[in-house]
Amino acid sequence: MTASPRYLVHPSPVGDIMIVTVDERILTLHPFDGRLEAELERIALTLRAVPEDEGTDASARAARQLDEYFDGARRVFDLPLDWSGVRGFTRAALDAVCDIPYGETAGYGEVAIMAGVPRAARAVGTACATTPFSIVVPVHRVVRADGSLGEYGGHPEVKRFLIDLEHDNAQLGAQTSAGV
């Protein structure tokens, strides 16, 4: 890192979202609950640097795109994500997650196949649980083989909200396209 990390807390329908940037790249973007100070301490330990309370153009752009997503106007994010801390199979799994279409879901095993390691469903779960980019890398679209949601960082209600939001918007878009 050449500059100090900076953070922005952005409100959303699923709670506050922490956006941390450095050099106009997003290091992490995820919903959080609890005290801001505790979240900043966790991030400082991970980054080995204390983020400063000062958003950047990249965090403002992320906030706008999140608002568009929650309003149903955005289906794909176009943000400068810093993938330098994501390697190996985790990166392959998260890249595969990005290929799951808006409004659809895929099982952990399906994502493992998409990532090139068919028997790595559990590793996909770990990749999803440790993604630095929630929502914009749509790990909420990954479900259990039986179709049940799973935990989503201990917040299955957030996962349900995101899946329902996308499903409803995809249905609305299909009806609009069909002239219904």
VENPE-V596018 format. One record per run of one state. SS is the DSSP state (2 for helix, 1 for strand, 0 for the rest). FROM is the first residue (numbers start at 1). TO is the last residue. If there is no record, write none. Layout:
BEGIN
SS | FROM | TO
SS | FROM | TO
END
This chain:
BEGIN
0 | 1 | 5
1 | 6 | 10
0 | 11 | 16
1 | 17 | 22
0 | 23 | 24
1 | 25 | 31
0 | 32 | 35
2 | 36 | 47
0 | 48 | 51
1 | 52 | 53
0 | 54 | 56
2 | 57 | 70
0 | 71 | 80
1 | 81 | 81
0 | 82 | 87
2 | 88 | 97
0 | 98 | 105
1 | 106 | 107
2 | 108 | 114
0 | 115 | 120
2 | 121 | 130
0 | 131 | 132
1 | 133 | 133
0 | 134 | 138
2 | 139 | 141
1 | 142 | 143
0 | 144 | 155
2 | 156 | 177
0 | 178 | 180
END
